[in-house]
Amino acid sequence: MEHRVLILAPFGRDAHVIADVLTADGRECFACDDLGGLAAELADGAGTAVITEEALLVADAANLLSWLRRQPLWSDFPIIVLAGKRVERRSARSLQALEELGNVVVLERPLNSETLRRAVASSLRARARQYDSRGHLAESHQHLLERAKAQEALERLNDSLETRIADRTEALASANDRLMKEIHERAKVQAVLVQSQKMEALGQLTGGIAHDFNNLLNVIMANADLIARISSDERIRNMAATTKRATERGAKLTGQLLAFSRTSNLDLKAVNVIVLLQGMRDIISISLGSSIKYLTAFEGDELWTRADANQLELAILNLAINARDAMPNGGDLTIRTATRPAPDATFTSERYVVVEVSDSGSGIPASVVSRVFDPFFTTKPVGKGTGLGLSQVYGIARQAGGTARIESEEGKGTTVQIWLPLGPKDLSPMKAAADPEQSAATEKHILVVEDDEDVRIMIVECLKMLGYTVTNAPDGPSGLGRLADDDPDLLMVDFAMPGMNGMEMIAQARKLRADLPVILATGYADVDTSKLADKGLTILRKPFQLDELARIVRLGLGS
Protein backbone atom coordinates (compact mmCIF):
# COMPACT_ATOMS: atom_id res chain seq x y z
CA MET A 1 0.00 0.00 0.00
CA GLU A 2 2.77 2.49 0.83
CA HIS A 3 4.40 2.19 -2.61
CA ARG A 4 1.33 2.38 -4.87
CA VAL A 5 0.66 5.18 -7.38
CA LEU A 6 -2.58 7.12 -7.02
CA ILE A 7 -3.99 8.56 -10.28
CA LEU A 8 -6.49 11.43 -10.52
CA ALA A 9 -7.40 12.13 -14.18
CA PRO A 10 -11.20 12.45 -14.26
CA PHE A 11 -11.57 13.44 -17.89
CA GLY A 12 -11.41 11.10 -20.87
CA ARG A 13 -9.24 8.02 -20.88
CA ASP A 14 -6.20 9.70 -19.29
CA ALA A 15 -6.41 7.63 -16.09
CA HIS A 16 -6.47 4.32 -18.00
CA VAL A 17 -3.59 5.35 -20.27
CA ILE A 18 -1.43 6.43 -17.33
CA ALA A 19 -2.25 3.23 -15.42
CA ASP A 20 -1.38 1.06 -18.42
CA VAL A 21 2.03 2.73 -18.83
CA LEU A 22 2.93 2.40 -15.16
CA THR A 23 1.52 -1.08 -14.70
CA ALA A 24 3.82 -2.26 -17.46
CA ASP A 25 6.73 -1.34 -15.15
CA GLY A 26 5.21 -3.35 -12.32
CA ARG A 27 3.75 -0.41 -10.45
CA GLU A 28 0.66 -0.79 -8.32
CA CYS A 29 -1.82 1.86 -9.51
CA PHE A 30 -5.15 3.08 -8.19
CA ALA A 31 -7.41 5.55 -10.03
CA CYS A 32 -9.35 8.02 -7.87
CA ASP A 33 -12.59 9.69 -8.94
CA ASP A 34 -12.03 13.08 -7.34
CA LEU A 35 -9.90 15.04 -4.85
CA GLY A 36 -11.94 13.76 -1.89
CA GLY A 37 -11.30 10.15 -2.93
CA LEU A 38 -7.62 10.93 -3.42
CA ALA A 39 -7.39 12.35 0.11
CA ALA A 40 -9.07 9.21 1.51
CA GLU A 41 -6.66 6.88 -0.30
CA LEU A 42 -3.66 8.91 0.87
CA ALA A 43 -4.68 8.13 4.43
CA ASP A 44 -4.27 4.42 3.63
CA GLY A 45 -0.79 4.92 2.18
CA ALA A 46 0.80 5.72 -1.17
CA GLY A 47 4.20 6.32 -2.79
CA THR A 48 3.23 9.17 -5.12
CA ALA A 49 0.24 10.70 -6.92
CA VAL A 50 -0.22 11.62 -10.60
CA ILE A 51 -2.81 14.44 -11.00
CA THR A 52 -3.96 16.28 -14.07
CA GLU A 53 -3.89 20.06 -13.66
CA GLU A 54 -7.51 20.49 -14.67
CA ALA A 55 -8.61 18.15 -11.82
CA LEU A 56 -7.21 20.68 -9.34
CA LEU A 57 -9.25 23.53 -10.81
CA VAL A 58 -12.69 21.96 -10.99
CA ALA A 59 -13.09 20.84 -7.37
CA ASP A 60 -12.32 21.95 -3.84
CA ALA A 61 -8.89 20.59 -2.73
CA ALA A 62 -9.48 21.33 0.96
CA ASN A 63 -9.35 17.65 2.05
CA LEU A 64 -6.17 17.02 0.09
CA LEU A 65 -4.46 20.15 1.40
CA SER A 66 -5.52 19.29 4.94
CA TRP A 67 -3.90 15.87 4.65
CA LEU A 68 -0.70 17.37 3.24
CA ARG A 69 -0.47 19.86 6.11
CA ARG A 70 -0.91 17.08 8.67
CA GLN A 71 2.07 15.06 7.35
CA PRO A 72 4.60 14.02 9.99
CA LEU A 73 8.02 15.64 9.98
CA TRP A 74 9.68 12.86 8.03
CA SER A 75 7.04 13.02 5.19
CA ASP A 76 7.04 15.30 2.10
CA PHE A 77 4.60 13.51 -0.21
CA PRO A 78 5.70 13.79 -3.90
CA ILE A 79 3.04 14.80 -6.46
CA ILE A 80 3.35 14.79 -10.26
CA VAL A 81 1.07 17.30 -11.98
CA LEU A 82 0.34 16.83 -15.70
CA ALA A 83 -0.14 20.35 -17.12
CA GLY A 84 -2.36 21.07 -20.08
CA LYS A 85 -1.00 22.51 -23.34
CA ARG A 86 -1.27 26.35 -23.20
CA VAL A 87 0.03 29.46 -24.87
CA GLU A 88 -0.52 32.06 -22.22
CA ARG A 89 1.00 32.11 -18.73
CA ARG A 90 -0.66 30.25 -15.80
CA SER A 91 -3.19 32.13 -13.83
CA ALA A 92 -2.58 33.20 -10.24
CA ARG A 93 -5.05 30.57 -9.12
CA SER A 94 -3.10 27.80 -10.87
CA LEU A 95 0.17 28.97 -9.38
CA GLN A 96 -1.36 29.13 -5.90
CA ALA A 97 -2.76 25.61 -6.26
CA LEU A 98 0.66 24.25 -7.24
CA GLU A 99 2.33 26.12 -4.38
CA GLU A 100 -0.09 24.65 -1.79
CA LEU A 101 0.62 21.11 -3.00
CA GLY A 102 4.24 21.44 -1.85
CA ASN A 103 6.55 18.77 -3.31
CA VAL A 104 5.33 19.00 -6.95
CA VAL A 105 6.84 18.10 -10.30
CA VAL A 106 5.01 19.60 -13.30
CA LEU A 107 5.17 17.76 -16.60
CA GLU A 108 3.91 19.55 -19.70
CA ARG A 109 1.65 17.62 -22.04
CA PRO A 110 1.89 16.11 -24.44
CA LEU A 111 4.66 13.92 -22.97
CA ASN A 112 5.98 10.56 -23.95
CA SER A 113 5.58 7.53 -21.72
CA GLU A 114 9.29 7.35 -20.80
CA THR A 115 9.17 10.81 -19.26
CA LEU A 116 6.20 9.79 -17.15
CA ARG A 117 7.83 6.54 -16.08
CA ARG A 118 11.06 8.30 -15.06
CA ALA A 119 9.20 10.95 -13.10
CA VAL A 120 7.17 8.32 -11.22
CA ALA A 121 10.29 6.25 -10.49
CA SER A 122 12.07 9.33 -9.13
CA SER A 123 9.08 10.21 -6.91
CA LEU A 124 8.86 6.66 -5.55
CA ARG A 125 12.60 6.67 -4.73
CA ALA A 126 12.18 9.93 -2.88
CA ARG A 127 9.20 8.48 -1.01
CA ALA A 128 11.25 5.32 -0.14
CA ARG A 129 13.96 7.53 1.40
CA GLN A 130 11.26 9.25 3.45
CA TYR A 131 10.14 5.83 4.69
CA ASP A 132 13.77 5.06 5.64
CA SER A 133 13.92 8.33 7.53
CA ARG A 134 10.69 7.37 9.26
CA GLY A 135 12.30 4.07 10.36
CA HIS A 136 15.41 5.86 11.56
CA LEU A 137 13.32 8.40 13.44
CA ALA A 138 11.26 5.62 15.01
CA GLU A 139 14.43 3.80 15.97
CA SER A 140 15.91 6.99 17.39
CA HIS A 141 12.70 7.64 19.23
CA GLN A 142 12.81 4.12 20.69
CA HIS A 143 16.41 4.67 21.73
CA LEU A 144 15.40 7.93 23.34
CA LEU A 145 12.60 6.19 25.21
CA GLU A 146 14.93 3.44 26.35
CA ARG A 147 17.53 5.98 27.35
CA ALA A 148 14.92 7.94 29.26
CA LYS A 149 13.84 4.73 31.03
CA ALA A 150 17.46 3.89 31.77
CA GLN A 151 18.04 7.37 33.07
CA GLU A 152 14.97 7.09 35.26
CA ALA A 153 16.11 3.66 36.51
CA LEU A 154 19.58 5.07 37.19
CA GLU A 155 18.12 7.94 39.14
CA ARG A 156 16.04 5.49 41.17
CA LEU A 157 19.12 3.33 41.67
CA ASN A 158 21.14 6.33 42.79
CA ASP A 159 18.36 7.31 45.16
CA SER A 160 18.37 3.83 46.75
CA LEU A 161 22.11 3.19 46.46
CA GLU A 162 23.00 4.71 49.81
CA THR A 163 20.31 2.70 51.57
CA ARG A 164 21.40 -0.47 49.79
CA ILE A 165 25.03 0.15 50.67
CA ALA A 166 24.08 0.67 54.31
CA ASP A 167 21.96 -2.50 54.32
CA ARG A 168 24.72 -4.49 52.62
CA THR A 169 27.32 -3.14 55.00
CA GLU A 170 25.16 -4.13 57.95
CA ALA A 171 24.62 -7.61 56.46
CA LEU A 172 28.35 -8.05 55.87
CA ALA A 173 29.13 -6.87 59.40
CA SER A 174 26.59 -9.33 60.77
CA ALA A 175 28.03 -12.16 58.66
CA ASN A 176 31.53 -11.22 59.80
CA ASP A 177 30.42 -11.24 63.44
CA ARG A 178 28.89 -14.70 62.97
CA LEU A 179 32.04 -15.94 61.24
CA MET A 180 34.31 -14.61 63.99
CA LYS A 181 32.04 -16.18 66.60
CA GLU A 182 32.15 -19.52 64.78
CA ILE A 183 35.95 -19.29 64.50
CA HIS A 184 36.16 -18.49 68.21
CA GLU A 185 33.85 -21.37 69.14
CA ARG A 186 35.76 -23.73 66.87
CA ALA A 187 39.04 -22.63 68.44
CA LYS A 188 37.58 -23.26 71.91
CA VAL A 189 36.36 -26.73 70.91
CA GLN A 190 39.74 -27.47 69.29
CA ALA A 191 41.56 -26.39 72.44
CA VAL A 192 39.30 -28.57 74.59
CA LEU A 193 39.83 -31.49 72.21
CA VAL A 194 43.62 -31.09 72.25
CA GLN A 195 43.57 -30.88 76.05
CA SER A 196 41.34 -33.96 76.22
CA GLN A 197 43.68 -35.92 73.92
CA LYS A 198 46.69 -34.87 75.98
CA MET A 199 44.98 -35.95 79.19
CA GLU A 200 43.96 -39.23 77.56
CA ALA A 201 47.58 -39.93 76.55
CA LEU A 202 48.82 -39.02 80.03
CA GLY A 203 46.12 -41.24 81.51
CA GLN A 204 47.22 -44.24 79.48
CA LEU A 205 50.84 -43.68 80.48
CA THR A 206 50.16 -43.20 84.19
CA GLY A 207 47.63 -46.05 84.23
CA GLY A 208 50.18 -48.47 82.81
CA ILE A 209 52.84 -47.35 85.28
CA ALA A 210 50.39 -47.60 88.20
CA HIS A 211 49.32 -51.12 87.15
CA ASP A 212 52.88 -52.45 87.12
CA PHE A 213 53.68 -50.56 90.32
CA ASN A 214 50.63 -52.10 91.98
CA ASN A 215 51.93 -55.61 91.34
CA LEU A 216 55.31 -54.70 92.85
CA LEU A 217 53.64 -53.12 95.89
CA ASN A 218 51.42 -56.14 96.32
CA VAL A 219 54.40 -58.48 96.52
CA ILE A 220 56.20 -56.20 99.02
CA MET A 221 53.09 -55.56 101.12
CA ALA A 222 52.03 -59.20 101.36
CA ASN A 223 55.53 -60.46 102.12
CA ALA A 224 55.98 -57.79 104.80
CA ASP A 225 52.67 -58.99 106.27
CA LEU A 226 53.85 -62.61 106.17
CA ILE A 227 57.19 -61.72 107.80
CA ALA A 228 55.40 -59.84 110.57
CA ARG A 229 53.17 -62.86 111.25
CA ILE A 230 55.77 -65.62 111.22
CA SER A 231 58.70 -63.83 112.87
CA SER A 232 59.14 -63.78 116.64
CA ASP A 233 61.92 -61.19 116.46
CA GLU A 234 60.44 -57.84 117.52
CA ARG A 235 63.04 -55.88 115.55
CA ILE A 236 62.21 -57.76 112.34
CA ARG A 237 58.50 -57.32 112.98
CA ASN A 238 58.99 -53.54 113.38
CA MET A 239 60.96 -53.42 110.13
CA ALA A 240 58.14 -55.35 108.41
CA ALA A 241 55.58 -52.90 109.81
CA THR A 242 57.63 -49.96 108.49
CA THR A 243 57.80 -51.63 105.08
CA LYS A 244 54.06 -52.21 105.16
CA ARG A 245 53.34 -48.56 106.00
CA ALA A 246 55.55 -47.42 103.13
CA THR A 247 53.76 -49.74 100.68
CA GLU A 248 50.40 -48.43 101.95
CA ARG A 249 51.51 -44.89 101.04
CA GLY A 250 52.63 -46.19 97.66
CA ALA A 251 49.25 -47.90 97.22
CA LYS A 252 47.51 -44.59 97.93
CA LEU A 253 49.70 -42.90 95.33
CA THR A 254 48.90 -45.53 92.68
CA GLY A 255 45.22 -45.20 93.57
CA GLN A 256 45.41 -41.50 92.76
CA LEU A 257 47.22 -42.25 89.50
CA LEU A 258 44.58 -44.80 88.55
CA ALA A 259 41.84 -42.30 89.37
CA PHE A 260 43.49 -39.83 86.99
CA SER A 261 43.94 -42.44 84.26
CA ARG A 262 40.31 -43.62 84.69
CA THR A 263 41.40 -47.22 85.21
CA SER A 264 40.67 -47.42 88.91
CA ASN A 265 37.68 -49.52 89.90
CA LEU A 266 35.10 -46.94 90.94
CA ASP A 267 31.81 -48.16 92.39
CA LEU A 268 29.46 -46.25 90.09
CA LYS A 269 25.97 -45.91 91.50
CA ALA A 270 23.11 -43.39 91.41
CA VAL A 271 24.08 -40.45 93.65
CA ASN A 272 22.02 -37.43 94.72
CA VAL A 273 24.68 -34.71 94.48
CA ILE A 274 22.68 -32.27 96.65
CA VAL A 275 22.41 -34.77 99.54
CA LEU A 276 26.09 -35.67 99.17
CA LEU A 277 27.16 -32.00 99.41
CA GLN A 278 24.84 -31.35 102.35
CA GLY A 279 26.43 -34.30 104.17
CA MET A 280 29.90 -32.84 103.56
CA ARG A 281 29.12 -29.42 105.05
CA ASP A 282 30.74 -30.12 108.42
CA ILE A 283 33.95 -31.67 107.09
CA ILE A 284 34.36 -28.86 104.51
CA SER A 285 33.76 -26.17 107.16
CA ILE A 286 36.32 -27.77 109.50
CA SER A 287 38.86 -28.12 106.66
CA LEU A 288 38.47 -24.46 105.65
CA GLY A 289 38.89 -22.99 109.12
CA SER A 290 37.30 -19.91 110.62
CA SER A 291 38.93 -17.34 108.31
CA ILE A 292 37.10 -18.59 105.19
CA LYS A 293 33.37 -18.06 104.66
CA TYR A 294 31.68 -21.16 103.23
CA LEU A 295 28.62 -20.55 101.00
CA THR A 296 26.38 -22.88 98.99
CA ALA A 297 23.85 -22.35 96.19
CA PHE A 298 21.99 -25.52 95.20
CA GLU A 299 19.48 -25.92 92.39
CA GLY A 300 16.56 -27.79 93.96
CA ASP A 301 16.74 -30.70 96.41
CA GLU A 302 17.69 -33.49 94.00
CA LEU A 303 20.30 -33.70 91.24
CA TRP A 304 21.08 -37.30 90.35
CA THR A 305 24.10 -38.68 88.55
CA ARG A 306 25.96 -41.98 88.34
CA ALA A 307 29.24 -41.79 90.25
CA ASP A 308 31.32 -43.30 93.04
CA ALA A 309 30.03 -41.38 96.06
CA ASN A 310 33.24 -41.84 98.10
CA GLN A 311 35.48 -40.71 95.24
CA LEU A 312 33.21 -37.76 94.44
CA GLU A 313 33.41 -36.65 98.08
CA LEU A 314 37.19 -36.96 97.87
CA ALA A 315 37.29 -34.86 94.68
CA ILE A 316 35.17 -32.06 96.21
CA LEU A 317 37.18 -32.11 99.44
CA ASN A 318 40.37 -31.85 97.37
CA LEU A 319 38.98 -28.76 95.63
CA ALA A 320 37.98 -27.20 98.96
CA ILE A 321 41.46 -27.78 100.41
CA ASN A 322 43.11 -26.32 97.28
CA ALA A 323 40.84 -23.26 97.63
CA ARG A 324 41.79 -22.92 101.31
CA ASP A 325 45.51 -23.00 100.44
CA ALA A 326 44.91 -20.25 97.83
CA MET A 327 43.36 -17.97 100.53
CA PRO A 328 45.91 -17.83 103.39
CA ASN A 329 44.42 -14.52 104.58
CA GLY A 330 40.82 -15.69 104.37
CA GLY A 331 38.12 -15.24 101.76
CA ASP A 332 34.99 -16.86 100.35
CA LEU A 333 34.43 -20.41 99.11
CA THR A 334 31.19 -21.05 97.23
CA ILE A 335 29.90 -24.41 96.02
CA ARG A 336 27.09 -24.22 93.45
CA THR A 337 25.12 -26.92 91.68
CA ALA A 338 23.02 -26.65 88.55
CA THR A 339 21.89 -28.59 85.49
CA ARG A 340 23.20 -27.42 82.13
CA PRO A 341 23.10 -28.61 78.51
CA ALA A 342 26.28 -29.91 76.88
CA PRO A 343 28.30 -26.78 75.97
CA ASP A 344 30.10 -28.19 72.91
CA ALA A 345 30.61 -31.24 70.70
CA THR A 346 33.18 -32.86 73.03
CA PHE A 347 30.39 -33.75 75.49
CA THR A 348 28.52 -37.02 74.88
CA SER A 349 25.37 -36.54 77.00
CA GLU A 350 22.61 -33.98 76.50
CA ARG A 351 22.38 -32.59 80.06
CA TYR A 352 24.84 -32.48 82.95
CA VAL A 353 24.96 -31.91 86.69
CA VAL A 354 27.59 -29.22 87.28
CA VAL A 355 29.30 -28.88 90.68
CA GLU A 356 31.13 -25.56 90.76
CA VAL A 357 33.72 -24.77 93.46
CA SER A 358 34.74 -21.07 93.45
CA ASP A 359 37.19 -19.21 95.65
CA SER A 360 38.33 -15.59 95.99
CA GLY A 361 41.98 -16.57 96.33
CA SER A 362 45.19 -15.74 94.52
CA GLY A 363 44.22 -17.42 91.24
CA ILE A 364 46.48 -19.28 88.82
CA PRO A 365 48.76 -17.66 86.22
CA ALA A 366 47.37 -17.94 82.68
CA SER A 367 50.62 -19.58 81.53
CA VAL A 368 50.02 -22.69 83.66
CA VAL A 369 46.20 -23.03 83.72
CA SER A 370 46.28 -25.59 80.89
CA ARG A 371 48.62 -27.84 82.94
CA VAL A 372 46.86 -27.95 86.30
CA PHE A 373 45.17 -31.33 85.58
CA ASP A 374 48.51 -32.95 84.65
CA PRO A 375 49.71 -35.52 87.21
CA PHE A 376 52.46 -34.29 89.56
CA PHE A 377 52.01 -30.68 88.44
CA THR A 378 51.49 -28.26 91.32
CA THR A 379 51.68 -24.52 91.89
CA LYS A 380 52.32 -25.03 95.60
CA PRO A 381 55.80 -24.69 97.16
CA VAL A 382 58.02 -27.77 97.43
CA GLY A 383 56.74 -30.11 100.11
CA LYS A 384 53.25 -28.60 100.15
CA GLY A 385 51.56 -30.87 97.59
CA THR A 386 51.96 -33.99 95.47
CA GLY A 387 50.42 -32.56 92.30
CA LEU A 388 47.83 -35.35 92.19
CA GLY A 389 44.82 -33.56 93.72
CA LEU A 390 43.42 -31.93 90.57
CA SER A 391 44.51 -34.80 88.32
CA GLN A 392 42.55 -37.14 90.61
CA VAL A 393 39.50 -34.84 90.38
CA TYR A 394 39.80 -34.94 86.60
CA GLY A 395 40.12 -38.74 86.55
CA ILE A 396 37.13 -39.28 88.85
CA ALA A 397 34.97 -37.01 86.68
CA ARG A 398 36.08 -38.69 83.44
CA GLN A 399 35.48 -42.21 84.75
CA ALA A 400 31.95 -41.18 85.73
CA GLY A 401 31.35 -40.10 82.12
CA GLY A 402 31.97 -36.38 82.64
CA THR A 403 34.92 -34.01 82.79
CA ALA A 404 36.48 -31.23 84.84
CA ARG A 405 37.12 -27.66 83.75
CA ILE A 406 38.89 -24.73 85.34
CA GLU A 407 38.68 -20.94 85.02
CA SER A 408 41.11 -18.73 86.87
CA GLU A 409 42.34 -15.15 86.87
CA GLU A 410 45.44 -14.27 88.79
CA GLY A 411 44.58 -12.12 91.79
CA LYS A 412 40.80 -12.69 91.52
CA GLY A 413 40.22 -16.37 92.22
CA THR A 414 39.59 -19.77 90.67
CA THR A 415 36.50 -21.76 89.68
CA VAL A 416 36.66 -25.52 89.09
CA GLN A 417 33.66 -27.24 87.53
CA ILE A 418 32.90 -30.96 87.69
CA TRP A 419 30.53 -31.95 84.85
CA LEU A 420 28.67 -35.24 85.43
CA PRO A 421 25.93 -36.69 83.16
CA LEU A 422 22.45 -36.07 84.57
CA GLY A 423 20.98 -39.45 85.54
CA PRO A 424 17.65 -40.91 86.68
CA LYS A 425 16.63 -41.01 90.32
CA ASP A 426 17.55 -44.26 92.10
CA LEU A 427 14.34 -45.96 93.24
CA SER A 428 15.78 -49.44 93.83
CA PRO A 429 15.47 -50.85 97.37
CA MET A 430 18.61 -51.31 99.45
CA LYS A 431 20.00 -54.85 99.41
CA ALA A 432 21.19 -56.46 102.57
CA ALA A 433 24.96 -56.88 102.42
CA ALA A 434 26.48 -60.28 102.92
CA ASP A 435 28.42 -60.81 106.13
CA PRO A 436 32.08 -61.05 105.11
CA GLU A 437 33.02 -62.57 108.42
CA GLN A 438 30.90 -65.67 107.87
CA SER A 439 33.83 -67.94 107.22
CA ALA A 440 33.69 -71.08 105.19
CA ALA A 441 35.72 -74.07 106.18
CA THR A 442 39.41 -73.50 105.57
CA GLU A 443 39.92 -77.05 104.28
CA LYS A 444 39.29 -75.76 100.84
CA HIS A 445 41.19 -75.99 97.55
CA ILE A 446 41.94 -72.76 95.68
CA LEU A 447 43.28 -72.53 92.12
CA VAL A 448 45.28 -69.30 91.49
CA VAL A 449 45.82 -68.11 87.90
CA GLU A 450 48.27 -65.16 87.66
CA ASP A 451 50.77 -64.31 84.89
CA ASP A 452 53.19 -62.34 87.11
CA GLU A 453 55.36 -64.96 88.80
CA ASP A 454 56.25 -62.87 91.87
CA VAL A 455 52.61 -61.94 92.47
CA ARG A 456 51.52 -65.55 91.93
CA ILE A 457 54.06 -66.90 94.43
CA MET A 458 53.05 -64.23 96.94
CA ILE A 459 49.33 -65.07 96.67
CA VAL A 460 50.04 -68.81 96.96
CA GLU A 461 52.14 -68.30 100.10
CA CYS A 462 49.53 -66.03 101.66
CA LEU A 463 46.72 -68.54 101.01
CA LYS A 464 48.81 -71.40 102.40
CA MET A 465 49.47 -69.25 105.47
CA LEU A 466 45.69 -68.92 105.83
CA GLY A 467 45.36 -72.72 105.75
CA TYR A 468 44.11 -73.34 102.23
CA THR A 469 45.29 -75.96 99.74
CA VAL A 470 46.59 -74.04 96.75
CA THR A 471 47.55 -74.89 93.17
CA ASN A 472 48.48 -72.35 90.52
CA ALA A 473 48.82 -71.72 86.81
CA PRO A 474 50.69 -68.97 84.88
CA ASP A 475 48.00 -68.29 82.23
CA GLY A 476 44.40 -68.92 81.21
CA PRO A 477 44.82 -72.07 79.07
CA SER A 478 46.98 -73.73 81.76
CA GLY A 479 44.41 -72.77 84.38
CA LEU A 480 41.60 -74.38 82.41
CA GLY A 481 43.72 -77.54 82.11
CA ARG A 482 44.24 -77.68 85.89
CA LEU A 483 40.57 -76.95 86.56
CA ALA A 484 39.51 -80.45 85.55
CA ASP A 485 42.40 -82.13 87.41
CA ASP A 486 42.28 -80.12 90.66
CA ASP A 487 38.48 -79.65 91.00
CA PRO A 488 39.01 -76.54 93.18
CA ASP A 489 36.47 -75.01 95.55
CA LEU A 490 37.42 -71.49 94.46
CA LEU A 491 39.06 -69.96 91.38
CA MET A 492 41.19 -66.80 91.77
CA VAL A 493 42.04 -65.13 88.44
CA ASP A 494 43.99 -61.99 87.53
CA PHE A 495 42.12 -59.68 85.17
CA ALA A 496 44.98 -58.38 82.96
CA MET A 497 46.81 -61.39 81.46
CA PRO A 498 48.33 -61.70 77.99
CA GLY A 499 46.53 -63.91 75.49
CA MET A 500 43.42 -65.12 77.30
CA ASN A 501 42.51 -62.45 79.87
CA GLY A 502 40.75 -63.07 83.17
CA MET A 503 37.18 -62.49 81.93
CA GLU A 504 37.70 -64.82 78.96
CA MET A 505 39.07 -67.58 81.20
CA ILE A 506 36.17 -67.17 83.64
CA ALA A 507 33.70 -67.54 80.75
CA GLN A 508 35.37 -70.82 79.71
CA ALA A 509 35.59 -72.06 83.30
CA ARG A 510 31.86 -71.40 83.85
CA LYS A 511 31.13 -73.68 80.88
CA LEU A 512 32.94 -76.50 82.73
CA ARG A 513 31.59 -75.65 86.19
CA ALA A 514 28.73 -73.20 86.28
CA ASP A 515 28.60 -73.13 90.11
CA LEU A 516 32.33 -72.45 90.62
CA PRO A 517 32.95 -69.41 92.92
CA VAL A 518 35.35 -66.93 91.31
CA ILE A 519 37.51 -64.09 92.66
CA LEU A 520 38.73 -61.57 90.08
CA ALA A 521 41.92 -59.81 91.19
CA THR A 522 42.47 -56.47 89.49
CA GLY A 523 44.65 -53.43 89.88
CA TYR A 524 44.16 -52.19 86.36
CA ALA A 525 40.72 -52.75 84.89
CA ASP A 526 38.83 -50.13 82.88
CA VAL A 527 35.55 -51.82 83.77
CA ASP A 528 32.65 -51.18 86.11
CA THR A 529 33.21 -53.48 89.12
CA SER A 530 29.55 -53.18 90.11
CA LYS A 531 28.64 -54.90 86.84
CA LEU A 532 31.21 -57.63 87.54
CA ALA A 533 29.64 -58.21 90.94
CA ASP A 534 26.28 -58.65 89.22
CA LYS A 535 27.84 -61.51 87.24
CA GLY A 536 28.56 -63.44 90.42
CA LEU A 537 32.21 -62.41 90.72
CA THR A 538 33.93 -61.35 93.95
CA ILE A 539 36.37 -58.49 93.38
CA LEU A 540 39.83 -58.32 95.02
CA ARG A 541 41.52 -54.97 94.45
CA LYS A 542 45.31 -54.75 94.22
CA PRO A 543 47.36 -54.01 96.20
CA PHE A 544 45.77 -55.84 99.12
CA GLN A 545 46.77 -56.75 102.66
CA LEU A 546 46.65 -60.24 104.11
CA ASP A 547 43.54 -59.48 106.18
CA GLU A 548 41.76 -58.17 103.06
CA LEU A 549 42.76 -61.31 101.13
CA ALA A 550 41.40 -63.52 103.94
CA ARG A 551 38.11 -61.60 104.01
CA ILE A 552 37.62 -61.73 100.23
CA VAL A 553 38.42 -65.48 100.11
CA ARG A 554 35.87 -66.18 102.87
CA LEU A 555 33.35 -64.03 100.99
CA GLY A 556 34.04 -65.87 97.74
CA LEU A 557 33.72 -69.32 99.30
CA GLY A 558 30.49 -68.32 100.99
CA SER A 559 28.91 -66.91 97.82
Buried (B, 14 or more C-beta within 10 A) or exposed (E): EEBBBBBBBBEEEBBEBBBEBBEEEEBEBBBBEBBBBBBBBBEEEBBBBBBBBBBBEEBEBEBBBEBBEEBEEBBBBBBBBBBEEEEEEBEEEBEEBBEBBBBBBBBEEEEEBEEBBEBBBBBBEBBEEBBEBBEEEEEEEEEEEEEEEEEEEEEEEEEEEEEEEEEEEEEEEEEEEEEEEEEEEEEEBEEBEEBEEBBEEBBEEBBBBBBEBBBBBBBBBBBBBBBBEEEEEEEEBEBBBEBBEBBBEBBEBBBBBBBBBBBBBBBBBBBBBBBBBEEBEEEBBEBBEEEBBBEBEBBEEEBBBBBBBEBBBBBBBBBBBBBBBBBEEBBBBBBBBBEBEBBEEBBEBEEBBBBBBBBBBBBBEEEEBEBBBBBEBBBEEEEEBBBBBBBBBBBBBBBBBBBBBBBBEEEEBBBBBBBBBBBEEEEEEEEEEEEBEEBBEBEBEBBBBBBBEBBBBBBBBBBEBBEBBBBBBBBBEBBBEBBEEBEBBBBBBBBBBEEBBBBEBBEBBBEEBEEBBBBBBBBBBBBBBBEBEEEBBBBBBBBBBBEBBBBBBBBBBBB
